[in-house]
Amino acid sequence: MEKKTNKGKKYLTKITAKQQKFIDLYTSKYGELSATDCAIKAGYDRESAHTRASELLDWRKNPEIVSIINRRQVGNKEVWLLDKTMHLANLTRIQQEARAKGQFGVAAKCEELKGKVQGFYVERNLTLTRELSEEDIHSQMQSMFKSREEFRASQEDLEEELFGKEKTVEEDKS
């Protein structure tokens, strides 16, 4: 394979065998292998594979390679994208296989996930925070306890709960 360079361009316009292998690996194993792993498997030196991968994916340095990768990934996205029906079918298949193997926990989780996909479960969390002034705290405490006796009784109950019943002088002697 003859390499040609354009006058005035710093980089090659033809794709080498290593570059082609990198492209093939990167697009076919996207998400499974890192760019560095793809460079190593394509034949680049392990010590410089990270740098080579970075250069190969840089559109300013290798526009032809990046263009090929982008075109292939557009085609792959149709295969990768899941629609609701396909997702439910996969969960159902996994659930059936799990049941057949006696993995009822996995089967139950699949059932839950199928319900979430179909919108049966809605998780809602609401967290409210507000700074309370000393006056607000006093007002809240007064609304909780109608009298001093009620307040003291709750304090004694809390003290007993936290530290246990206090021993009397007679109990200590015995």
C-alpha positions, 0 to 999 in steps of 0.5 A: 500500500503506497502512502501519499501525502498532500503538499502542505498537509502534515498528515497522511491521506491514506489509511494504514493497515494499523489505522484500519484495524484500529477503526474496525476494533473501535467501532465494533467493540465500542463501549467494551474496549477503551481507545487505548486497548483498541490501539494496542490490539491494532498493533501500536506499541503498548507504551505509546498506545494511549497517545496514538489512540488520542491522535487517531480520534482527534479530528484535527490530526486525522479527519479521515479516520474520525469521519469513517468512525462517525459514519460507522457509529451512525449505523451502529446506533440503530442497532444499539438503540432500544425501543420500549417493545424490544426492551420489554422483550429482552427483560421477559426473555431474561426473566424466563431464563432466570425462572427456568434456572430457579433464580427467582430473585433475578426473575422478580427484578425483571418483573419490577423493571418491566413495570418501571418501563411501562410506568407502573412505578413512579419514584418521587422524592421531595426534600424541603429545607428551611432555616428555623430562627430561635423564635420559630424553634421556641414557637414549635416547642411551645406548640408541642408541650402545653405545660412545663410539667409536660415538657419536664416529663418528656425530658425525663423520659428521654433522659431515661431512654438515653442513659437508663434508669438512674439508681437511687442511693439505697440501690447502690448500697445493696 
